[in-house]
Amino acid sequence: MKGNKYFLILVGLLMNLYTSAQKPEKQVVIDTSFTDYDAIFNELDGILDSLSAPRSFLLFNIGMGRSYFDYESKSSFSLQSARRLSYTPTLAYFSKTGLGVSATSIVVYDGVNLNPYQFYLTGSYDYLKNRNFITGAALTHFFTKDSLPFYTSPLKNEFYTYFAYKKWWLKPSIAASYGWGSRSDYQEQEEYITSLRLNYNGYTRIDTRESVNDFNLTASVRHDFYWFNLLGHDDYIRLAPQFVFTSGTQKFGFNQTSNTYATIPRTGTHFLYSSDKIFLDDQLYFQPLSLTAYIKTEYSKGKFYVQPQMVFDYYFPAMEKNFTTAFIVNAGVIF
């Protein structure tokens, strides 16, 4: 009963916040003796939906984290993984119609210099008119520097689509990614690809007729916890634990990056593979790739937000060192 009392107080505070912000003609009153908890949850969902109602905005975001890169080895044929600090500045515009466009650069600090080694453009559309679910699609093209000392995927294009259901306490989503490239992109990375495939099974063959593509399917579930008005009238904290299971083909691997997850409407196109044991296989078959737990947090005040998150990843194809952790911070401003 004590827990129920605190919950009703929280709902009452949220309802007061909502009605104050919206300035309705008639004040809403919460009856603390009310026992229809399903109705209370529905009211709470309505409040949260109104706070995230579709609108147009310009976003500048920068992410920072330590990721693994597979470098050429001077002493052996195998590649050697090294963890480097990377930055991902993003400029994006999202329309309340659902259309969006974003530009992102990936910059790695190699111990001496900051190297902006990759740039990508994304066009997207998100269907935002239904309160029960959100769905959408995005198309991304990658521009990558030539003659890099570490491996990048030869897949230069990625089509991504997703569906997320919002009305349950646990919010499930499913997403699919299809990436493709060209023969010239493949040939530039052929030595790296051969090394990573040797790591996988001790031998490899090069099929000069193989198609340059990969396919991933991702299922996830999460729940969002909110705390409002902690340091002022326009701030909140969000805690969003999430579990993500990824499966698919692993001929080349996608151009994986860490990206902002909470501010943009969709669920995020790029999931992080932070493992020092990445394996590629020249056989085209569907396989489990990773099981990842995210502990995502966000503090937002006015136009500014910061999003620290911890990542715990289990990478199935690895023969050893399957489990890795990562810490990522996103910060940005919404105009």
Helices and strands as residue ranges (DSSP letters): H 2-22, H 37-51, E 57-71, E 80-94, E 99-109, E 114-127, E 133-144, E 155-165, E 171-181, H 183-188, H 190-201, E 213-222, E 225-228, E 235-248, E 287-301, E 304-315, E 323-334
